[in-house]
């Protein structure tokens, strides 16, 4: 067995390759615009990381799709991001995580970080032992969500409410209209009447309703938003794999992509993230959406 020390030129090439890998972007994917709440947290936690954000808005919301469709789109977009050079992938969608993270993790060659509703922190925090959960119907019916309840709910009662119409509101940049306020009130008042003191925002779209929810309920509900925890988990995973970008040089603005025309994405990024960014429309075919007329698949 050879014990020769690598020559300086070999060490230099290796260091250059490592530097290139570390400078590669992190991919963030959501069915639509909700993952921008995760992107916001990642930029705050990891300002040196380059980011690619893909919104599959042409097929949003995933919460009304079947499980096979969700897995099909999640894998296709993950593979597309790998081709763009992503070094890690954040599946910034509770519905996609709940239904397809295990499958996609097996198929992709890069580290994956999923998201899940904050059942554990809610159970630890609730003093009345009653907590509300707003999430999509797909997330609430998933085995992954039920496992969270079984593992962490203990003596805490969770009131699970499908947030019908909420994802669509964010997708059209409505975070405070009279109609939206009425919809949120219809979901929140029964929770308050039942004694809830904590609310899990179980979809990455929902943190954009933070100000409206607080206006409606005041301090009667503590909001659980897991986007900061996701950013910290990404940091841990990058460190574990030796993929952190060099520090001290903040990354350029994220690169935004959308499977629709991207106008709402551009508007929401400007309004809620204060980013004036261009959005590139992309076609990402998949088994369920290969045909031009399959948008309603």
C-alpha positions, 0 to 999 in steps of 0.5 A, a space after each residue: 500500500 502506498 503511503 506517499 504524501 500527495 504532491 502540492 499540485 494534487 492538494 491544490 486541485 483537491 482544494 479547488 474542487 472542494 471550494 467549487 463544491 462549497 460554492 455551489 448553490 442550495 436548492 429550495 423547492 415548494 409547490 408554489 410561493 410558500 417556500 419563500 418563508 423558508 428562503 427568508 429564514 435561510 438567508 438570515 441564517 446562512 447569508 453566504 450561501 447561494 440559493 436557487 428557488 423553484 416554485 411549481 406554481 403551474 401545478 399548485 396547490 399540492 394539497 389538493 393533488 393525489 400522492 403519486 402526482 406530488 411524488 412525481 413532481 417533487 422528484 422531477 424538480 429535485 432532479 432538475 435542481 441537481 442538474 443546475 448544480 445544487 449541492 443540497 435540497 430543501 423541500 420547503 413544502 410540508 405536503 411534498 415532504 409528508 408524501 415523498 421525501 423518503 422516495 426522493 431521498 433515495 433517488 437523489 445524490 445530494 443531501 435533502 432537508 424536509 419540513 414538518 409541522 411543529 407538533 413537538 414545539 407546540 406540545 412543549 409550549 402549550 399551557 392549556 394542553 390544547 393546540 391548533 394545527 393549520 395544514 393542507 388536507 394531504 399533510 393532515 392525512 399523511 402517515 408522517 403527520 400521524 407519526 408526529 402526533 403519536 410521538 409528541 402529542 402525549 397529553 396535548 390535544 391537537 385540533 387539526 384544521 385543513 386550511 382550504 383556500 389559504 395556499 391559493 390566497 398566498 399564490 395570488 399575493 393576498 395576505 390581508 383582504 377582508 375575504 381572507 380575514 373572514 376565512 382565517 377567523 372561521 378556522 381560528 375561532 373554533 380553536 380558541 373556543 376549544 381552549 387552544 393557546 398555540 397554533 402550528 402553521 403547518 404549511 410554509 405558505 402560512 407564515 405570510 399570514 402572521 401579521 393578519 393572524 396576530 391582528 385577529 387573535 392578539 396574544 391568545 395564540 402562540 404561533 409555531 413557525 418552523 422555518 428558522 428550525 429548517 434553516 438551522 437544520 440545513 446549516 447542520 447538514 451542510 457542516 456534516 457534509 463539508 459543504 458550507 460556503 466560505 464565510 465573509 462574502 455574502 452571496 448574490 441575490 437568490 435565483 428564482 424560477 417558476 413553472 408559471 409566468 412568475 409574476 406573483 412570485 416576483 410580486 411576493 418577493 418584493 412585498 414580503 422579502 423586499 427583493 427586486 428579483 427576476 423570475 425565470 419561467 422554466 419547463 420541468 417535465 415529469 411522468 404525470 405532466 409530460 403532455 401539454 394538456 396534462 395541467 389538470 392531471 
